[in-house]
Structures are given as structure tokens and as C-alpha cells.
Amino acid sequence: MLLHCASGRHTTMLAAAAARSATRTVTVSTRRHMSVRPEEPKPKPSSADTNALNQPPVPRKKVTLSTLSSMNAKKTPITMITAYDYPTALACSSTPLTDITLIGDSLAQVCLGLPSTTQLTLDEMIHHSRAVTRGTTHPLLVADMPFGSYQVSSERALLNALRLIKEAHVEAVKLEGGAEIAPTVRRLVDAGIPVMAHIGLQPQKHTSLSGYKVQGRSVESARRLIHDALALQEAGAFSTVVEAVPRELGKYVTEQLKIPTIGIGAGPWTSGQVLVLNDLLGTWSGHKAKFVRRFANLKDVRDAGIHKYAEAVRDQSFPDPETESYTIDPRVWERFLEAEQKDGRGI
């Protein structure tokens, strides 16, 4: 009886092993051999993998509002970069030094080819934000509220902000405006939605401002900017972008606020900096603002790669029949041709 039971268990174990083997075989054979597929999971780096600058290992712990507040208190510069889709979100998350990923309404120009940010719709922003969310790891995820989505009323702004939170899964929203939008900021914050403000040059108002001009160059304009910054802080904004103002004013605003300032063309003394990804990587062929620094020149690399590919197709050097093509068993191919000949086709 014991022998019979042992034999039964042995048979069961063999069957299970065979099933596992079959499963592995099916898994391997049905795997898509395509050029684009999800990346293989990477092992977590050990503490020994940190570099000489003592940067934290990837993945970094999730950035929160408390993280930013702590960085601001310690005078640690905050890094914010824009992203517009899954690949650019992965790029922003590729370094532990990125603190905030912003789905900027600049996607209207750099992604959709629109002449300005004012033509971007809320549905388009949600669509792109969903893609960015899927590619984001540790950075805090902030989305711009498009022009027209928050100006009508505080209640309309709340409904639209809730759509970004619930449908796009972003963690905060950004609103352009001064003291006049403080009640709206307060309404969103009271509802539990973190708000980043945006003062100085406000691209959504470029028409009323007669273009993209530096702000705060007069006494009245500079004092109005300070008033806006303090009003938005009082309304509950956790941070504010300060765009295109004299460096002295950028420093002064930062010193007057308790919340961190994120500068873009506001000098080196703000709490952090933000650039459009396409500007810093050099993939954008449009206007280059004075405050933009190219940290790479990917446009030339991209264009050269496209041209080389087109040349290889034209001269038939791509694909290589040996290294870039699939094969079939010669016997199978011979039987295939015989079958085709019977049907009156083939050579």
C-alpha cells in the first residue's frame, strides 16, 4: 500500500513536471519576436551600485509634497522636466535626480503642432497625461490645466481638475494666473487637490500680453508679481512656477515665499528649475529662448538616423538576409513550393 502511494505520488510529480515544461515551451514559442515590446524587468540595484556622488539607487522613493517641502527647507534644488507620452515619461524617470514630471500644455506645440497652448483641449491633456502616468516611477506627477478649463468658475475648475486626477491619475495640477485665481486655487486645495501656481510670463495669456515678453521689469509689474505670489501661497498652492522675470526678482520672490519656486527664465536663485524636454534634449527646431540650454542635440542624431535608414532601404542594404531576416527549414520550404506548384502557382 505504501509502495502504491509512493508510485502514485511519483506519477503525479512527473505529470506536473511535464505540464510545467509544456507551459514553458508554449511561453517561449508564443512570445512575440517584435522590435517593440515591454522591457524585461531589471533586478533592483544594491547599495554598492550607487555612484561617487552618493546618488540614491534607482528606483528612488516616490516624491511627495513633503519631499519637496523638505528639499526646500534644506535648500536642495528641485528638478522639474516636462513629459508628453510614455517614452518621455520613461526618460524623466531614468534618473533619480528628477523630482517632478510636468505634463505641460506645451505639448500643444511640441507634440500636436498647434500654434499656441491656448488651443489644447482638456480631453487631449487627459489622453497624454494617461500615457505619462504609465511611464512615471518616482517623480511627482503634475498636469497643466488647459486654457479655458478653470477660468469660467471655481466649480467648473474643480470638476475639470477631478477629471485629471481620476481619469489621468496625475497627483497635482498647475494653473497659470495671479491673485485673481486665488479663490479657484483655494477651492481645489480644499477639495484635496494639490495645486502648483504659475506666475510671471503666462503663455496662455500671450495674446493679451502682446507676445512672450519678460515680466516684472517695472516697479508696478514687479510689485504685482510679489502680490500674486503671496496670494497664491495663502490660497494653498504647494509651489509656484516663476517664468521669464529678471533674475533679481526671481531671487526676491523666492526669499519672500515659504513654498518652493520653480524657475524657468527666472535666474539661478529660485528653489528649482524646469525646462521643456524637447528644449533641453535639442529635439525641437522651433524658437530657442534665451534661458534654454541644450544639454544634448538629438535632432541632428534623429535626422541622420532617419536619412541612413532611408538610404539603406533605397540601396537594398537593409534588411540583411542573414542577420536581419528569419529562416525556414529548407525541407518545409521545398514541400511548400511543391504544394504551390500543384495549385498552378510558384516557380
C-alpha positions as CSV (number, residue, x, y, z in Angstrom):
1,M,0.0,0.0,0.0
2,L,2.8,2.4,0.9
3,L,4.6,1.4,-2.3
4,H,1.5,2.1,-4.3
5,C,1.0,5.5,-2.8
6,A,4.7,6.4,-3.4
7,S,4.3,5.3,-7.0
8,G,1.2,7.4,-7.4
9,R,2.9,10.5,-6.0
10,H,5.8,9.8,-8.3
11,T,3.5,9.7,-11.3
12,T,1.7,12.9,-10.2
13,M,5.1,14.6,-9.8
14,L,6.1,13.6,-13.3
15,A,2.9,14.8,-14.7
16,A,3.2,18.1,-13.0
17,A,6.8,18.5,-14.2
18,A,5.7,17.7,-17.8
19,A,2.9,20.3,-17.5
20,R,5.4,22.9,-16.3
21,S,7.7,22.0,-19.2
22,A,4.9,22.3,-21.7
23,T,3.9,25.6,-20.2
24,R,7.5,26.9,-20.6
25,T,7.6,25.6,-24.2
26,V,4.3,27.4,-25.0
27,T,5.5,30.6,-23.4
28,V,8.7,30.6,-25.4
29,S,7.2,29.6,-28.6
30,T,4.3,32.2,-28.4
31,R,6.5,35.1,-27.3
32,R,6.2,38.0,-29.8
33,H,9.5,38.5,-31.6
34,M,8.8,42.1,-32.4
35,S,11.1,45.1,-32.3
36,V,8.8,46.9,-29.8
37,R,7.6,45.0,-26.7
38,P,7.7,45.6,-22.9
39,E,11.1,45.7,-21.4
40,E,12.3,42.8,-19.3
41,P,12.1,43.5,-15.5
42,K,15.5,44.6,-14.2
43,P,16.9,43.5,-10.9
44,K,17.0,46.1,-8.2
45,P,20.4,47.7,-7.7
46,S,22.2,47.2,-4.5
47,S,23.7,49.9,-2.4
48,A,27.0,49.1,-3.9
49,D,25.7,50.4,-7.3
50,T,25.5,54.0,-6.1
51,N,28.0,56.3,-7.8
52,A,30.6,58.5,-6.5
53,L,28.2,61.4,-5.9
54,N,26.2,59.2,-3.4
55,Q,23.1,59.4,-5.6
56,P,20.3,57.2,-4.3
57,P,19.8,53.9,-6.1
58,V,17.1,53.6,-8.8
59,P,14.2,53.3,-8.3
60,R,14.0,56.3,-5.9
61,K,11.4,56.6,-3.2
62,K,8.3,58.3,-4.5
63,V,8.5,62.1,-4.4
64,T,5.6,63.7,-2.4
65,L,4.7,67.2,-1.3
66,S,6.5,66.5,1.9
67,T,9.6,65.6,-0.1
68,L,9.6,68.9,-1.9
69,S,9.0,70.8,1.3
70,S,12.0,69.1,2.9
71,M,14.2,69.8,-0.1
72,N,13.1,73.4,0.0
73,A,14.0,73.7,3.7
74,K,17.4,72.2,3.1
75,K,18.0,74.4,0.0
76,T,18.3,71.4,-2.2
77,P,17.5,72.5,-5.8
78,I,14.3,70.9,-7.2
79,T,14.4,69.5,-10.8
80,M,11.2,69.5,-12.9
81,I,11.0,68.3,-16.5
82,T,8.1,68.1,-19.0
83,A,6.9,64.9,-20.5
84,Y,4.1,64.2,-23.0
85,D,3.9,60.5,-23.6
86,Y,5.1,57.1,-22.3
87,P,8.7,57.3,-23.8
88,T,9.3,60.9,-22.5
89,A,7.9,59.8,-19.1
90,L,10.4,57.0,-19.0
91,A,13.2,59.5,-19.9
92,C,12.2,61.8,-17.0
93,S,12.2,58.8,-14.6
94,S,15.5,57.5,-15.9
95,T,17.5,59.5,-13.3
96,P,16.8,59.7,-9.5
97,L,17.6,63.4,-9.8
98,T,14.2,64.2,-11.4
99,D,11.8,65.4,-8.7
100,I,8.7,66.5,-10.7
101,T,7.4,65.4,-14.1
102,L,5.1,68.0,-15.6
103,I,2.7,67.2,-18.4
104,G,2.9,70.7,-19.8
105,D,0.4,72.3,-22.1
106,S,3.4,73.0,-24.3
107,L,2.5,69.6,-25.8
108,A,0.2,71.6,-27.9
109,Q,3.2,73.0,-29.8
110,V,5.9,70.4,-29.5
111,C,3.6,67.3,-29.9
112,L,0.5,68.4,-31.7
113,G,1.9,71.2,-34.0
114,L,-0.6,73.8,-32.7
115,P,0.5,77.5,-32.8
116,S,-0.1,78.1,-29.1
117,T,-1.0,76.4,-25.9
118,T,-4.5,78.0,-25.9
119,Q,-5.9,75.6,-28.4
120,L,-5.2,72.5,-26.3
121,T,-8.3,70.7,-25.0
122,L,-8.9,69.1,-21.7
123,D,-9.5,65.7,-23.4
124,E,-6.2,66.0,-25.2
125,M,-4.4,66.8,-21.9
126,I,-6.1,63.8,-20.2
127,H,-5.1,61.5,-23.1
128,H,-1.4,62.5,-22.9
129,S,-1.4,62.5,-19.1
130,R,-2.6,58.9,-19.0
131,A,0.4,57.9,-21.1
132,V,2.8,59.8,-19.0
133,T,1.4,58.2,-15.8
134,R,2.1,54.8,-17.2
135,G,5.8,55.7,-17.7
136,T,6.4,57.5,-14.4
137,T,8.1,56.0,-11.4
138,H,9.3,58.3,-8.6
139,P,8.7,61.9,-9.8
140,L,5.7,63.8,-8.5
141,L,3.3,63.9,-11.4
142,V,1.7,67.4,-12.2
143,A,-0.5,68.3,-15.1
144,D,-1.3,71.7,-16.6
145,M,-4.9,72.7,-16.6
146,P,-5.5,73.8,-20.2
147,F,-6.7,77.3,-21.1
148,G,-10.5,77.5,-20.6
149,S,-10.7,74.6,-18.1
150,Y,-10.5,76.7,-15.0
151,Q,-11.4,80.3,-15.9
152,V,-15.2,80.1,-16.0
153,S,-15.8,79.3,-12.3
154,S,-14.2,77.6,-9.3
155,E,-16.8,74.8,-9.6
156,R,-16.0,74.2,-13.2
157,A,-12.3,74.2,-12.4
158,L,-12.9,71.6,-9.7
159,L,-14.8,69.3,-12.0
160,N,-12.1,69.5,-14.6
161,A,-9.3,69.0,-12.1
162,L,-11.1,66.0,-10.8
163,R,-11.1,64.6,-14.3
164,L,-7.3,64.9,-14.4
165,I,-7.0,63.2,-11.1
166,K,-9.4,60.4,-11.6
167,E,-9.0,59.7,-15.4
168,A,-5.4,60.6,-15.9
169,H,-4.2,59.6,-12.4
170,V,-2.0,62.7,-12.0
171,E,-1.1,63.8,-8.5
172,A,-1.4,67.6,-8.8
173,V,-2.5,70.3,-11.2
174,K,-0.9,73.6,-12.3
175,L,-2.8,76.8,-13.0
176,E,-1.5,79.9,-14.7
177,G,-2.6,83.2,-13.1
178,G,-2.1,85.7,-10.3
179,A,-4.2,86.8,-7.3
180,E,-7.3,86.7,-9.5
181,I,-7.3,82.8,-9.4
182,A,-6.6,82.5,-5.7
183,P,-10.2,81.6,-4.9
184,T,-10.0,78.8,-7.5
185,V,-6.8,77.6,-6.1
186,R,-8.3,77.6,-2.6
187,R,-11.4,75.6,-3.9
188,L,-9.2,72.9,-5.4
189,V,-6.9,72.7,-2.4
190,D,-10.0,72.5,0.0
191,A,-11.2,69.6,-2.2
192,G,-7.9,67.7,-1.6
193,I,-6.2,68.5,-5.0
194,P,-2.6,69.8,-4.7
195,V,-2.1,72.9,-6.8
196,M,1.1,74.4,-8.3
197,A,0.8,78.0,-9.3
198,H,2.4,79.7,-12.3
199,I,3.2,83.5,-12.3
200,G,5.3,85.9,-14.4
201,L,5.0,85.2,-18.1
202,Q,1.9,83.1,-18.6
203,P,1.9,81.6,-22.1
204,Q,-1.9,81.0,-22.0
205,K,-2.2,84.9,-22.0
206,H,0.4,85.6,-24.7
207,T,-2.2,87.4,-26.8
208,S,-3.2,89.8,-24.1
209,L,0.4,90.3,-23.1
210,S,1.3,91.1,-26.7
211,G,3.7,88.2,-27.0
212,Y,6.1,86.2,-24.9
213,K,7.8,89.1,-23.1
214,V,9.8,89.2,-19.9
215,Q,7.6,90.3,-16.9
216,G,8.4,92.3,-13.8
217,R,10.7,94.9,-15.4
218,S,8.8,97.9,-13.9
219,V,8.2,98.7,-10.3
220,E,4.5,98.2,-10.7
221,S,4.9,94.9,-12.6
222,A,7.4,93.6,-10.0
223,R,5.2,94.5,-7.1
224,R,2.2,92.9,-8.8
225,L,4.2,89.7,-9.2
226,I,5.0,89.6,-5.4
227,H,1.4,90.3,-4.6
228,D,0.3,87.4,-6.9
229,A,2.9,85.0,-5.3
230,L,1.8,85.8,-1.8
231,A,-1.9,85.5,-2.6
232,L,-1.4,82.1,-4.3
233,Q,0.7,80.8,-1.4
234,E,-2.0,82.0,1.0
235,A,-4.6,80.2,-1.1
236,G,-2.8,76.9,-0.5
237,A,-0.5,76.4,-3.6
238,F,2.3,74.0,-2.7
239,S,4.7,75.6,-5.2
240,T,4.8,78.1,-7.9
241,V,6.5,78.3,-11.3
242,V,8.1,81.7,-11.9
243,E,8.6,82.3,-15.7
244,A,10.6,84.9,-17.6
245,V,11.4,87.5,-14.9
246,P,14.6,89.3,-14.1
247,R,17.0,87.2,-12.0
248,E,16.9,89.7,-9.1
249,L,13.1,89.4,-9.0
250,G,13.2,85.6,-9.1
251,K,15.5,85.6,-6.1
252,Y,13.4,88.1,-4.2
253,V,10.2,86.2,-4.8
254,T,11.9,83.0,-3.6
255,E,13.1,84.8,-0.4
256,Q,9.6,86.1,0.3
257,L,7.8,82.7,0.0
258,K,7.7,79.7,2.2
259,I,6.8,77.4,-0.7
260,P,9.3,76.4,-3.3
261,T,9.7,78.4,-6.5
262,I,10.4,76.6,-9.8
263,G,12.1,79.0,-12.2
264,I,12.1,79.0,-16.0
265,G,14.0,82.0,-17.2
266,A,13.9,83.4,-13.6
267,G,17.6,83.2,-12.8
268,P,19.7,80.7,-10.8
269,W,18.4,81.6,-7.3
270,T,14.9,80.0,-7.4
271,S,14.2,76.8,-5.4
272,G,14.4,74.7,-8.6
273,Q,14.3,74.8,-12.3
274,V,12.1,73.5,-15.1
275,L,12.8,73.1,-18.9
276,V,10.7,71.7,-21.7
277,L,12.2,68.2,-22.5
278,N,12.4,69.0,-26.2
279,D,14.4,72.1,-25.5
280,L,17.0,70.5,-23.2
281,L,17.4,67.5,-25.4
282,G,17.7,69.5,-28.6
283,T,14.8,67.8,-30.5
284,W,12.8,71.0,-31.0
285,S,13.6,73.0,-34.1
286,G,11.4,76.0,-33.1
287,H,12.4,79.2,-31.3
288,K,15.1,78.9,-28.7
289,A,14.5,81.1,-25.7
290,K,17.4,82.9,-24.0
291,F,17.0,80.8,-20.9
292,V,17.2,77.5,-22.7
293,R,20.4,75.4,-22.6
294,R,20.8,72.5,-24.9
295,F,22.1,69.5,-22.8
296,A,22.0,67.3,-25.9
297,N,21.5,67.7,-29.7
298,L,19.2,64.8,-30.5
299,K,17.6,66.5,-33.6
300,D,20.8,66.0,-35.6
301,V,21.2,62.4,-34.4
302,R,17.5,61.7,-35.2
303,D,17.6,63.3,-38.6
304,A,20.8,61.5,-39.5
305,G,19.4,58.1,-38.4
306,I,16.2,58.7,-40.5
307,H,18.3,59.5,-43.6
308,K,20.6,56.5,-43.1
309,Y,17.6,54.2,-42.8
310,A,16.0,55.6,-46.0
311,E,19.3,55.2,-47.8
312,A,19.7,51.6,-46.7
313,V,16.1,50.8,-47.9
314,R,16.8,52.5,-51.2
315,D,20.1,50.7,-51.9
316,Q,18.7,47.4,-50.6
317,S,21.4,47.0,-47.9
318,F,18.5,46.7,-45.4
319,P,17.4,44.2,-44.2
320,D,20.4,41.9,-44.3
321,P,19.3,38.4,-45.4
322,E,21.5,36.7,-42.9
323,T,21.4,38.8,-39.8
324,E,18.1,40.7,-40.0
325,S,15.8,38.1,-41.5
326,Y,14.1,34.9,-40.4
327,T,14.6,31.5,-41.8
328,I,12.5,28.4,-42.5
329,D,13.5,24.7,-42.6
330,P,14.6,24.0,-46.2
331,R,12.6,20.8,-46.3
332,V,9.5,22.6,-45.2
333,W,10.1,25.3,-47.9
334,E,10.5,22.6,-50.5
335,R,7.2,21.0,-49.6
336,F,5.6,24.4,-49.6
337,L,6.8,25.0,-53.2
338,E,5.6,21.6,-54.3
339,A,2.2,22.3,-52.9
340,E,2.1,25.6,-54.7
341,Q,3.1,24.0,-58.0
342,K,0.2,21.5,-57.7
343,D,-2.1,24.5,-57.4
344,G,-0.6,26.0,-60.5
345,R,1.5,28.7,-58.7
346,G,5.1,29.0,-57.9
347,I,8.2,28.8,-60.0
